[in-house]
């Protein structure tokens, strides 16, 4: 840990958990809200549901996602958590980001095309979010020893080659 910032770790951790909970809850709730988009509903109901899903995504879920990733990045450096389980966790965070994009695309498609775009089955997107959420929870709570995993030689050793571009030197 970095000396003078050590007392801030619990605050960053609490903030990270809070924003992560909001992000994950939104990724589970938004597809259920989108399932209420029925072409047979009145225009007023459609506008109301569209407005709620839009505001939930743009003012709630997306800022929570950005803040969760930012506070998690700060925590990685504060706690010096450069371990194999952390890198595997980041793969699942990437999957969560992809699910976030899929939900956002669905929100946008539902807003712009009333009755023309059908949302995916209401179970698909929450399950797509729950898989990385549970994997992340397992990795964070268990912190498994993944030192036995062997990476290819070309990935774990310097190759002595030049970069394909000129790197600035000081």
Backbone bond lengths (Angstrom), bond angles and torsions (degrees), N, CA, C in turn:
res aa  C-N    CA-C-N  psi(-1)  N-CA   C-N-CA  omega(-1)  CA-C   N-CA-C  phi
1 X - - - 1.450 - - 1.520 109.97 -
2 X 1.298 115.48 155.06 1.454 121.36 177.35 1.520 107.91 -83.52
3 X 1.330 117.24 126.00 1.456 124.15 -172.33 1.512 116.99 -46.69
4 X 1.340 119.34 -67.84 1.467 119.14 -172.34 1.530 113.75 -69.13
5 X 1.332 118.12 -18.96 1.465 120.28 -179.00 1.523 113.00 -95.08
6 X 1.316 117.49 -0.04 1.460 121.51 -178.76 1.530 113.02 -54.96
7 X 1.330 119.69 -40.71 1.477 118.27 179.99 1.535 113.72 -66.03
8 X 1.329 117.73 -16.05 1.468 120.01 -179.30 1.525 113.30 -84.41
9 X 1.312 118.29 -12.56 1.465 121.18 -175.71 1.527 112.18 -57.11
10 X 1.329 121.21 -46.99 1.468 118.86 179.04 1.527 113.48 -61.47
11 X 1.323 116.66 -33.73 1.466 119.74 179.17 1.530 111.14 -69.65
12 X 1.329 115.97 -43.54 1.464 119.31 176.63 1.524 110.78 -64.04
13 X 1.328 116.69 -38.51 1.458 120.18 179.81 1.525 111.33 -65.62
14 X 1.324 117.42 -43.98 1.469 120.43 177.93 1.527 110.74 -63.30
15 X 1.327 116.51 -42.36 1.462 120.40 178.60 1.529 110.58 -64.92
16 X 1.331 117.05 -39.96 1.466 121.51 179.11 1.524 110.76 -63.49
17 X 1.318 117.01 -44.12 1.464 120.85 179.76 1.527 110.65 -65.26
18 X 1.322 117.30 -41.24 1.468 120.94 178.81 1.527 111.45 -62.26
19 X 1.316 116.69 -49.55 1.467 119.23 -178.24 1.522 111.19 -68.52
20 X 1.323 116.63 -35.08 1.465 119.70 177.42 1.525 111.16 -65.52
21 X 1.328 116.55 -39.50 1.473 120.14 177.91 1.524 110.83 -64.01
22 X 1.342 117.01 -41.99 1.471 120.07 177.48 1.519 111.21 -63.70
23 X 1.319 116.50 -43.34 1.461 121.23 -179.36 1.529 110.56 -62.13
24 X 1.324 116.49 -49.69 1.463 120.32 -177.86 1.523 111.81 -66.04
25 X 1.327 116.95 -40.09 1.466 119.85 177.81 1.524 110.57 -62.98
26 X 1.332 116.37 -39.84 1.457 119.74 177.91 1.512 113.02 -65.17
27 X 1.339 117.07 -38.18 1.460 119.95 179.08 1.521 112.32 -69.16
28 X 1.319 116.45 -21.51 1.465 119.66 176.06 1.526 110.50 -89.35
29 X 1.341 117.64 -37.49 1.467 120.73 -175.74 1.529 113.05 -79.08
30 X 1.324 117.94 -37.31 1.468 119.45 -175.88 1.529 113.31 -59.24
31 X 1.337 120.75 -44.79 1.465 118.49 177.00 1.520 112.97 -60.40
32 X 1.326 116.69 -31.96 1.461 119.20 177.37 1.528 110.20 -70.21
33 X 1.339 116.54 -36.35 1.469 119.84 175.03 1.528 110.02 -66.04
34 X 1.329 116.17 -40.14 1.466 119.77 -179.49 1.523 112.03 -65.69
35 X 1.319 117.16 -27.19 1.466 119.30 179.20 1.528 111.46 -67.86
36 X 1.332 117.32 -14.44 1.460 121.18 177.68 1.530 111.91 -80.42
37 X 1.325 117.31 -7.35 1.471 121.30 176.22 1.524 108.05 -73.28
38 X 1.279 116.14 97.24 1.462 121.50 179.65 1.520 108.00 -113.21
39 X 1.333 118.35 128.12 1.471 119.55 -179.97 1.529 113.72 -59.13
40 X 1.327 117.57 -19.17 1.457 120.38 -177.40 1.524 112.87 -84.33
41 X 1.314 119.16 -7.96 1.461 120.02 -177.85 1.526 110.08 -77.01
42 X 1.313 115.40 163.16 1.462 119.96 -178.89 1.524 110.41 -70.97
43 X 1.325 115.58 162.55 1.462 120.94 -179.97 1.530 111.11 -61.28
44 X 1.315 117.54 -38.97 1.466 120.77 -179.46 1.529 111.15 -64.77
45 X 1.341 117.04 -42.26 1.463 120.08 177.50 1.520 111.13 -66.27
46 X 1.343 116.20 -39.16 1.464 120.36 178.76 1.528 110.28 -61.97
47 X 1.317 117.16 -44.55 1.472 121.46 179.87 1.528 110.26 -63.45
48 X 1.319 117.37 -41.23 1.464 121.20 179.72 1.528 111.02 -63.16
49 X 1.321 117.54 -48.35 1.463 121.10 -179.58 1.527 110.06 -65.64
50 X 1.332 116.65 -40.63 1.464 120.48 179.51 1.522 110.40 -62.07
51 X 1.330 116.86 -43.06 1.461 121.43 179.97 1.531 110.85 -64.51
52 X 1.326 117.71 -43.13 1.464 120.71 -179.91 1.526 111.38 -63.84
53 X 1.329 116.83 -44.98 1.465 118.61 -179.72 1.527 110.98 -67.04
54 X 1.323 117.18 -38.28 1.460 120.23 179.10 1.532 111.01 -63.98
55 X 1.313 117.01 -48.96 1.455 120.00 -179.17 1.529 111.91 -67.26
56 X 1.322 117.13 -37.40 1.465 119.62 177.81 1.524 110.54 -62.15
57 X 1.333 116.32 -40.19 1.459 119.71 -178.60 1.525 111.81 -74.18
58 X 1.333 117.22 -47.91 1.460 120.01 -173.29 1.521 113.98 -81.28
59 X 1.319 117.99 -31.33 1.463 120.16 -177.07 1.524 113.75 -105.68
60 X 1.325 117.86 -8.80 1.455 120.27 -178.62 1.516 113.28 -120.66
61 X 1.318 115.97 -63.59 1.465 120.62 -171.68 1.532 111.89 -71.44
62 X 1.314 118.14 -45.77 1.467 119.96 -177.91 1.531 112.50 -66.67
63 X 1.348 120.36 -46.99 1.469 117.59 175.37 1.526 112.99 -61.03
64 X 1.334 117.52 -36.49 1.465 120.16 177.14 1.525 110.54 -63.19
65 X 1.341 116.75 -39.31 1.464 120.47 178.49 1.520 111.34 -64.05
66 X 1.319 116.47 -45.95 1.471 120.52 -179.74 1.522 110.42 -62.51
67 X 1.324 116.84 -44.90 1.468 120.19 -179.74 1.527 111.99 -68.34
68 X 1.331 117.73 -34.82 1.470 120.29 177.47 1.522 110.55 -65.79
69 X 1.324 116.90 -44.27 1.463 120.09 179.22 1.528 110.26 -66.63
70 X 1.325 117.67 -42.18 1.463 120.57 -179.04 1.532 111.18 -65.56
71 X 1.320 117.50 -45.81 1.469 119.20 179.93 1.526 110.94 -68.87
72 X 1.327 117.76 -33.38 1.464 120.45 175.43 1.515 111.79 -65.66
73 X 1.328 116.95 -38.00 1.460 120.81 177.06 1.522 110.76 -64.09
74 X 1.331 116.27 -42.87 1.463 119.99 177.45 1.532 109.76 -62.00
75 X 1.313 117.52 -41.73 1.464 120.67 -179.91 1.522 112.52 -64.03
76 X 1.325 117.06 -37.01 1.461 119.62 178.40 1.524 109.82 -58.32
77 X 1.322 116.33 -43.34 1.458 119.54 -179.48 1.523 112.53 -75.95
78 X 1.322 117.40 -37.63 1.466 119.70 179.29 1.525 112.27 -65.90
79 X 1.316 116.15 -37.31 1.468 119.72 -177.06 1.514 112.36 -96.59
80 X 1.329 116.78 -0.43 1.461 122.27 179.39 1.528 110.05 53.40
81 X 1.329 115.43 51.45 1.463 121.89 -172.99 1.527 111.78 -97.27
82 X 1.308 116.18 56.31 1.460 120.93 178.62 1.529 108.64 -94.12
83 X 1.321 114.75 72.77 1.461 122.00 -177.03 1.521 109.26 -121.06
84 X 1.334 118.05 160.98 1.471 119.87 -179.13 1.528 113.46 -58.14
85 X 1.340 118.07 -39.22 1.465 118.38 -179.08 1.527 110.93 -64.41
86 X 1.348 117.04 -32.21 1.460 120.35 179.02 1.527 110.79 -67.53
87 X 1.324 116.69 -40.40 1.459 119.32 179.19 1.529 111.00 -67.50
88 X 1.330 117.21 -36.04 1.463 119.92 174.64 1.527 110.32 -66.48
89 X 1.319 116.32 -38.13 1.469 120.49 176.75 1.520 109.98 -60.44
90 X 1.318 117.23 -40.25 1.465 120.45 -179.84 1.528 111.75 -64.74
91 X 1.326 117.37 -29.04 1.469 120.13 174.23 1.530 109.48 -63.55
92 X 1.323 116.39 -43.35 1.463 119.73 179.33 1.529 112.02 -71.72
93 X 1.321 117.64 -30.33 1.468 120.30 172.65 1.529 109.14 -63.35
94 X 1.326 116.39 -39.55 1.467 120.05 175.44 1.528 111.73 -60.95
95 X 1.328 117.05 -39.55 1.468 120.79 176.11 1.523 110.69 -64.44
96 X 1.311 116.69 -36.54 1.470 120.67 177.30 1.527 110.54 -67.07
97 X 1.319 116.56 -37.60 1.468 120.71 176.97 1.535 110.06 -65.46
98 X 1.335 117.25 -40.17 1.468 119.98 176.82 1.527 111.38 -63.06
99 X 1.318 116.83 -40.58 1.465 120.50 176.45 1.517 110.28 -63.63
100 X 1.325 116.67 -39.58 1.464 121.55 176.60 1.531 110.32 -58.91
101 X 1.317 116.62 -43.95 1.462 120.25 177.71 1.521 112.61 -64.68
102 X 1.327 116.95 -38.14 1.462 121.29 178.61 1.527 110.24 -64.80
103 X 1.320 116.48 -44.17 1.469 120.17 177.76 1.529 109.74 -63.66
104 X 1.328 117.63 -42.30 1.467 120.79 178.18 1.510 112.54 -62.61
105 X 1.324 116.53 -39.88 1.469 119.95 176.83 1.527 110.32 -63.28
106 X 1.315 116.43 -39.92 1.466 119.91 178.90 1.523 110.69 -66.25
107 X 1.327 117.48 -41.57 1.470 120.91 177.37 1.523 109.81 -59.45
108 X 1.326 116.86 -47.21 1.463 120.82 -179.02 1.522 111.42 -64.59
109 X 1.315 116.96 -42.87 1.472 120.04 179.50 1.517 111.57 -63.63
110 X 1.325 116.68 -38.25 1.463 119.52 179.60 1.524 110.89 -69.67
111 X 1.329 117.25 -32.52 1.463 120.40 179.82 1.516 111.61 -69.25
112 X 1.314 115.83 -41.03 1.462 119.97 -169.97 1.516 113.87 -88.04
113 X 1.318 118.07 -17.07 1.460 119.86 -175.11 1.523 110.38 -134.45
114 X 1.305 117.08 81.62 1.463 120.28 179.92 1.521 109.88 -63.90
115 X 1.311 115.60 121.28 1.455 121.44 176.63 1.510 114.52 79.14
116 X 1.320 119.08 -12.16 1.457 121.45 -178.50 1.520 112.34 -93.36
117 X 1.322 117.42 -24.78 1.464 120.99 -178.45 1.515 109.25 -114.92
118 X 1.310 115.47 124.45 1.453 119.91 176.96 1.530 108.25 -95.82
119 X 1.318 117.71 130.44 1.471 118.40 176.93 1.529 109.84 -69.23
120 X 1.327 116.36 156.77 1.470 117.96 175.01 1.523 110.45 -60.43
121 X 1.295 116.00 165.87 1.459 120.32 177.60 1.533 108.18 -53.01
122 X 1.340 117.67 137.59 1.470 120.32 -173.96 1.527 115.05 -59.92
123 X 1.315 118.04 -11.88 1.462 120.24 -179.65 1.527 111.55 -92.12
124 X 1.331 118.55 -26.19 1.465 121.34 -173.21 1.529 113.00 -61.67
125 X 1.313 117.71 -51.44 1.457 119.79 -176.66 1.532 112.89 -69.08
126 X 1.337 120.27 -41.75 1.470 117.50 174.68 1.527 113.48 -62.01
127 X 1.324 117.66 -37.09 1.465 119.74 177.39 1.523 110.01 -67.54
128 X 1.353 116.11 -39.25 1.466 119.50 176.77 1.521 111.37 -63.08
129 X 1.313 118.07 -27.91 1.469 121.30 176.24 1.527 111.15 -83.65
130 X 1.328 117.37 -37.45 1.468 120.34 -176.20 1.522 113.13 -67.31
131 X 1.320 117.86 -32.98 1.468 119.86 -178.86 1.529 110.91 -61.76
132 X 1.352 119.63 -53.89 1.473 116.94 177.20 1.528 113.43 -68.20
133 X 1.328 118.25 -30.61 1.469 120.17 178.47 1.526 109.59 -61.56
134 X 1.330 117.32 -47.45 1.465 120.59 -179.41 1.526 111.29 -67.82
135 X 1.332 117.18 -36.97 1.465 119.84 177.41 1.528 110.59 -64.58
136 X 1.322 116.71 -41.85 1.472 121.04 178.30 1.524 109.89 -63.63
137 X 1.324 116.99 -44.59 1.469 120.07 178.21 1.528 111.39 -59.94
138 X 1.316 116.18 -43.80 1.466 119.69 178.68 1.526 110.90 -61.08
139 X 1.327 116.92 -46.98 1.465 120.21 -177.64 1.525 112.01 -65.16
140 X 1.336 116.43 -40.65 1.465 119.52 -177.75 1.525 111.28 -71.73
141 X 1.311 117.17 -40.87 1.464 119.53 -176.89 1.525 112.90 -79.07
142 X 1.330 117.40 -33.13 1.457 120.43 -177.60 1.529 112.64 -92.62
143 X 1.323 116.85 -31.46 1.473 121.95 -176.33 1.525 110.52 45.89
144 X 1.344 116.50 62.41 1.466 119.14 -174.98 1.526 111.83 -66.24
145 X 1.315 115.29 151.88 1.460 120.97 177.55 1.524 107.51 -82.89
146 X 1.298 116.14 106.56 1.462 121.61 -178.37 1.524 111.35 -105.03
147 X 1.324 116.90 23.32 1.464 120.04 -177.55 1.524 111.87 -69.50
148 X 1.329 117.51 -18.07 1.459 120.34 179.07 1.522 112.68 -76.30
149 X 1.322 116.47 -15.51 1.458 118.88 177.58 1.516 109.25 -66.47
150 X 1.300 116.96 130.84 1.456 121.63 -179.37 1.522 109.15 -107.99
151 X 1.317 114.23 127.76 1.451 120.47 176.51 1.524 108.75 -93.33
152 X 1.323 117.32 156.40 1.464 118.98 177.05 1.533 110.09 -60.26
153 X 1.329 115.20 151.98 1.459 120.99 -177.57 1.529 111.44 -55.69
154 X 1.334 116.38 -41.47 1.458 119.91 -176.66 1.521 112.20 -67.78
155 X 1.330 117.43 -17.37 1.451 120.95 179.93 1.530 112.42 -94.72
156 X 1.311 117.10 -22.07 1.455 119.77 -175.64 1.523 114.62 -106.94
157 X 1.326 118.06 -6.70 1.463 121.15 -178.76 1.523 109.61 -126.38
158 X 1.322 117.63 145.10 1.467 119.76 174.50 1.524 109.80 -63.12
159 X 1.302 116.11 141.37 1.458 120.80 -176.58 1.525 113.09 -97.91
160 X 1.327 117.60 -10.59 1.459 120.68 177.29 1.511 113.80 75.39
161 X 1.322 117.35 12.09 1.463 120.61 179.96 1.511 111.76 -92.68
162 X 1.307 114.87 167.02 1.459 121.55 177.64 1.517 109.60 -88.62
163 X 1.317 116.06 150.67 1.452 120.06 172.68 1.523 109.13 -67.76
164 X 1.331 118.11 152.37 1.464 119.57 -178.73 1.537 112.69 -75.05
165 X 1.303 117.40 7.05 1.464 122.22 178.12 1.519 107.47 -144.01
166 X 1.301 115.50 163.44 1.455 120.26 179.09 1.519 109.78 -81.08
167 X 1.318 115.86 122.44 1.461 120.42 177.02 1.524 108.08 -89.12
168 X 1.316 117.31 137.02 1.479 118.49 179.35 1.527 110.46 -65.89
169 X 1.288 115.11 141.01 1.462 119.77 176.87 1.523 109.21 -118.30
170 X 1.303 115.90 150.66 1.468 119.51 -177.91 1.482 110.21 -110.98
